[in-house]
Amino acid sequence: MDLIPRGRRTWEAWLLDLAATLTSRDSQLCLLLPEAGPEWFQQELEAVGGKLTSNPVLRGRFDKRAVQAAITGLQPTTVVVGFYPMLSPTVLSTVRMRPVTEAYYIDQSSLEIPQRMGWKGLATRLRGRVFSRRYQKIITVSDFKAGRSRADWGYRKNASNASTTGCPWSVSRLPLLPEHSGTRLSLPGRWPPTRG
């Protein structure tokens, strides 16, 4: 993932929860990130059975050699790609390396996808239809996003699955609000039509 752990936010908490869940199922989460992040994250990840490898060449770009070296060293059977272009030739060739038998993609993008028409649009959808088969599932943040991706990129209908990458309240360390407390919540962020 092109992610640098910083504070106790959603992604960091979600990854720690995922590592603990996999450990309880006799599996291990091995993260390959551009930077290791703060010491507390590394310690908590190891405490729940996860492993962290970092390589700065992965910041902002998918470095095929670095990822292939990590796969050769770790020998994973399942690979999850996030924050890199899923249909790029370098990503696609990497998710087919041995001993990888399953690949998943986490699509967190909320940017507007350019609409391609005519032959370019047909070629884009055909490419998405063919190459999305390399992934068992494409995990999106909402049903709206899954539908938009299928329409714009041509993913097969059962390729995408909506799943939030949030974390349970207990992990987020936020107090639960009593029902009908009159408390108002605010969510800062962009609300463009592309997010549904």
C-alpha positions in Angstrom: 0.0 0.0 0.0 1.1 3.5 -0.7 0.4 4.5 2.9 2.6 5.9 5.6 1.2 5.3 9.1 1.0 8.6 11.1 -1.5 8.7 13.9 -4.3 6.6 15.4 -6.6 7.2 12.5 -8.9 4.9 10.5 -6.4 3.1 8.3 -3.9 2.5 11.1 -6.6 1.1 13.4 -8.1 -1.0 10.6 -4.8 -2.5 9.7 -4.1 -3.4 13.3 -7.6 -5.0 13.6 -7.0 -6.9 10.4 -3.7 -8.2 11.6 -5.2 -9.4 14.9 -8.1 -11.1 13.0 -5.7 -12.9 10.6 -3.5 -14.0 13.5 -6.6 -15.5 15.2 -7.1 -17.5 12.0 -3.5 -18.8 11.8 -2.5 -16.3 9.1 -0.2 -13.3 9.2 -0.6 -9.8 7.8 2.7 -8.7 6.2 2.6 -5.0 5.3 4.8 -3.6 2.5 4.8 0.2 3.0 6.9 3.1 1.8 7.8 4.0 5.4 7.5 2.2 8.7 5.8 5.0 10.4 5.9 5.7 14.1 7.4 3.2 16.6 4.0 2.7 18.3 2.5 1.4 15.1 5.3 -1.1 14.5 5.1 -2.3 18.1 1.3 -2.7 18.1 1.4 -4.5 14.7 4.0 -7.0 16.0 2.1 -7.4 19.2 -1.0 -8.6 17.3 1.1 -10.9 15.0 1.7 -8.7 12.0 4.9 -7.9 10.2 6.1 -4.7 8.6 8.5 -4.2 5.7 9.2 -0.7 4.3 10.9 0.5 1.2 10.9 4.3 0.3 10.9 3.6 -3.5 7.2 2.7 -3.1 6.1 6.2 -2.2 3.9 7.5 -5.0 4.7 4.7 -7.5 4.5 1.0 -7.7 8.1 -0.3 -8.0 7.9 -3.7 -9.6 11.4 -4.8 -8.4 10.8 -3.9 -4.8 7.4 -5.6 -4.7 8.7 -8.7 -6.5 11.6 -8.9 -4.0 9.2 -8.7 -1.1 7.0 -11.4 -2.6 10.0 -13.7 -3.2 11.1 -13.1 0.4 7.8 -13.4 2.2 6.2 -16.1 0.0 2.6 -14.9 0.5 -0.4 -16.9 -0.9 -2.6 -13.8 -0.9 -1.8 -10.3 -2.0 -3.9 -7.2 -1.4 -3.0 -4.1 -3.4 -4.2 -0.6 -2.4 -3.5 3.0 -3.5 -1.8 1.9 -6.8 -3.4 1.6 -10.2 -5.0 -1.8 -10.3 -4.9 -2.3 -14.1 -1.3 -1.1 -14.7 0.8 -3.8 -16.4 3.4 -3.7 -13.5 0.7 -4.3 -10.8 -1.0 -7.0 -12.9 2.2 -8.9 -13.5 3.1 -8.8 -9.8 -0.3 -10.2 -8.5 0.3 -13.3 -10.7 3.7 -14.2 -9.2 4.1 -17.5 -7.5 3.2 -18.5 -4.8 0.4 -16.0 -4.9 -3.0 -17.7 -5.5 -5.3 -14.9 -4.6 -5.3 -11.2 -5.2 -7.6 -8.4 -4.0 -7.7 -4.8 -4.7 -8.8 -2.0 -2.4 -10.3 0.8 -4.4 -10.3 3.9 -2.2 -10.4 6.5 -5.0 -13.1 9.1 -4.8 -11.8 11.1 -7.7 -13.9 11.6 -10.8 -13.2 9.0 -13.5 -12.9 10.6 -16.9 -15.7 9.4 -19.2 -14.3 7.9 -22.4 -16.6 7.6 -25.3 -16.5 5.7 -28.6 -13.6 3.4 -29.3 -11.6 4.6 -26.3 -14.5 3.9 -23.9 -15.0 0.5 -25.4 -11.3 -0.3 -25.1 -11.2 0.9 -21.5 -14.2 -1.3 -20.5 -12.9 -4.3 -22.4 -9.5 -4.0 -20.7 -11.2 -3.7 -17.3 -13.4 -6.7 -18.0 -10.5 -8.9 -19.0 -7.9 -7.8 -16.5 -10.1 -7.4 -13.4 -10.3 -11.2 -13.5 -6.8 -11.3 -12.0 -8.4 -10.2 -8.7 -10.8 -12.3 -6.7 -12.5 -9.2 -5.4 -12.2 -5.4 -5.9 -13.1 -3.9 -2.5 -14.8 -0.5 -2.7 -16.0 1.9 0.0 -19.7 1.8 -1.1 -22.2 0.1 -3.4 -22.3 3.4 -5.4 -18.6 3.3 -5.9 -18.8 -0.4 -7.0 -21.5 0.4 -9.5 -19.6 3.4 -10.9 -16.5 1.4 -11.3 -18.3 -1.4 -13.1 -19.9 1.1 -15.5 -16.8 3.2 -16.1 -14.1 0.4 -16.2 -16.1 -2.6 -17.2 -15.4 -4.8 -14.2 -17.4 -8.0 -14.3 -20.5 -7.8 -12.1 -19.3 -10.1 -9.3 -15.8 -8.5 -9.2 -16.5 -5.7 -6.8 -17.8 -5.8 -3.3 -18.6 -2.9 -1.0 -16.8 -3.0 2.3 -15.9 -0.2 4.6 -12.3 0.1 5.7 -13.4 1.8 8.9 -12.9 0.4 12.3 -15.2 -0.6 15.2 -15.9 2.0 17.9 -13.9 0.0 20.4 -10.8 0.3 18.3 -11.3 4.0 17.4 -11.3 4.9 21.1 -14.2 7.3 20.6 -17.0 7.4 23.1 -20.4 6.0 22.0 -23.1 8.6 21.8 -26.3 7.9 23.7 -29.4 7.6 21.5 -31.4 10.8 21.2 -28.8 12.8 23.1 -29.3 15.8 20.9 -25.6 15.7 20.0 -24.8 16.7 16.4 -22.0 15.1 14.5 -20.1 16.9 11.8 -18.2 15.2 9.0 -15.7 17.5 7.2 -14.9 16.4 3.7 -15.7 16.8 0.0 -19.2 15.9 -1.1 -18.9 15.8 -4.9 -21.5 14.0 -7.1 -18.8 11.4 -7.9 -19.2 10.0 -4.3 -22.9 9.4 -4.8 
